[in-house]
Amino acid sequence: MYADGTEPLAAVLDRIDDEQFESPDEVQSSIYNIIPVEGVGEPGQSEGEG
């Protein structure tokens, strides 16, 4: 989910060039690399701290 809305997972996967992945971690990494930081949060930030 983005701060200003959402995007279906299928739409995100359509933007990834790879058709096969070696592991679930590879899929996750590919997704994190293609979506904007708003989709995963700022690096090093936690919602429960502060």
N, C-alpha and C positions, 0 to 999 in steps of 0.2 A: 504494500500500500504506500502510495506517495502522499506527501503532505497536501497536495492539491487534487488527489483522486487516486484511482487504481488503474491497473493494466492487467488484462488476463495473462496468465502464464504462457498460454499458447502464442500470444503476440510477442512476448519476450523471446521465447524459443525460436520463433520465426526469424529473428534478427541475428541468431547465432549461426555461423557458417558450418560448424561441425554437425555431422549427421549421426555420429556414434560417439559414445563416451566410454572411457575405460572404467570409471567408477562414479559413484554418487558425488564424491568430493569434486571430481572434474566438472560435473554438471553444475554444482553449486558455485564453483569458482567462475565458470563461464557466465552464469547468470549475474553474479556480483560484478563482473567486469563490464557488463553491457548496460546495466541499469544505473540511473543517476544516484548520487550519494543520498538524495532524499528518500530513495527507496529502501536503503539499508541503514540509514542513520550516519552520523558523523563517526569516524574512526576514534576509538578510545572512549566513547561516551556511553554511559549506562543510564537507563531511565530511573533506576532505583537509588542512585547515589546523589549526594549533594546536600 
